[in-house]
Amino acid sequence: MSGDGRIDVSPDGKRLLLSIDMGEESGRKDWDGPLPALWSFDIGSQKATRLTPKKLFGWDGVWIDNNNILFLSNGWRKE
């Protein structure tokens, strides 16, 4: 995770929401820098799940409640 990453703990304390700059190429002319993605990490099972697909850039995620998040995004645009 880069220095720009962010971690938010779910209200019930069972999951982490990770905003991570991935080491992947975006393949987009309108984006400069690493591809941002959101992941959920279940503390009990130690399982990470990517929440944003590769074409939807997501960052700065926060928990609204135990099942919903809010985040900034930049979707794919057709040229």
C-alpha positions as CSV (number, residue, x, y, z in Angstrom):
1,M,0.0,0.0,0.0
2,S,1.4,3.4,-0.9
3,G,1.6,6.4,1.4
4,D,-1.7,7.6,0.0
5,G,-3.6,4.5,1.2
6,R,-6.4,4.8,3.8
7,I,-7.9,2.3,6.3
8,D,-11.3,2.5,7.9
9,V,-12.6,0.1,10.6
10,S,-16.3,-1.0,10.2
11,P,-18.6,0.1,13.0
12,D,-18.8,-3.5,14.4
13,G,-15.0,-3.8,14.3
14,K,-15.1,-7.0,12.1
15,R,-13.8,-5.6,8.8
16,L,-11.4,-3.1,7.4
17,L,-12.0,-0.9,4.4
18,L,-8.8,-0.3,2.5
19,S,-8.2,2.4,-0.1
20,I,-5.1,1.2,-2.0
21,D,-3.1,2.6,-4.9
22,M,-2.6,-0.6,-6.9
23,G,0.5,-1.5,-8.9
24,E,-1.6,-1.9,-12.0
25,E,-1.6,0.2,-15.2
26,S,-4.9,2.1,-15.7
27,G,-4.7,2.0,-19.4
28,R,-6.5,5.4,-19.5
29,K,-5.3,8.5,-21.1
30,D,-7.3,10.7,-18.7
31,W,-5.6,9.3,-15.5
32,D,-2.1,10.0,-14.3
33,G,-0.8,7.8,-11.5
34,P,-1.5,4.4,-9.9
35,L,-4.9,2.8,-10.2
36,P,-6.9,3.3,-6.9
37,A,-9.1,0.5,-5.6
38,L,-11.2,-0.3,-2.6
39,W,-10.9,-3.6,-0.7
40,S,-12.7,-5.1,2.3
41,F,-10.6,-7.2,4.7
42,D,-12.5,-9.6,7.1
43,I,-10.4,-9.7,10.3
44,G,-11.8,-13.0,11.5
45,S,-11.3,-15.0,8.2
46,Q,-8.2,-13.0,7.1
47,K,-9.9,-12.8,3.6
48,A,-9.6,-9.7,1.4
49,T,-12.2,-8.9,-1.3
50,R,-11.8,-6.3,-4.0
51,L,-14.9,-4.1,-4.0
52,T,-14.3,-1.9,-7.1
53,P,-13.9,-3.4,-10.5
54,K,-10.7,-2.4,-12.5
55,K,-12.6,0.1,-14.6
56,L,-14.1,2.0,-11.6
57,F,-11.4,3.8,-9.7
58,G,-12.4,4.2,-6.1
59,W,-10.6,5.8,-3.1
60,D,-11.2,7.5,0.3
61,G,-13.8,5.0,1.4
62,V,-15.6,5.2,4.7
63,W,-18.2,3.0,6.4
64,I,-21.7,4.4,6.6
65,D,-22.8,1.4,8.7
66,N,-21.8,-2.3,8.9
67,N,-22.9,-3.0,5.3
68,N,-22.6,0.2,3.3
69,I,-19.7,2.4,2.3
70,L,-19.2,5.8,0.7
71,F,-16.3,6.6,-1.5
72,L,-15.0,8.9,-4.2
73,S,-14.8,7.4,-7.7
74,N,-13.9,8.0,-11.3
75,G,-15.6,5.7,-13.7
76,W,-14.5,4.7,-17.2
77,R,-15.4,7.1,-20.0
78,K,-16.0,6.1,-23.6
79,E,-13.9,8.0,-26.0
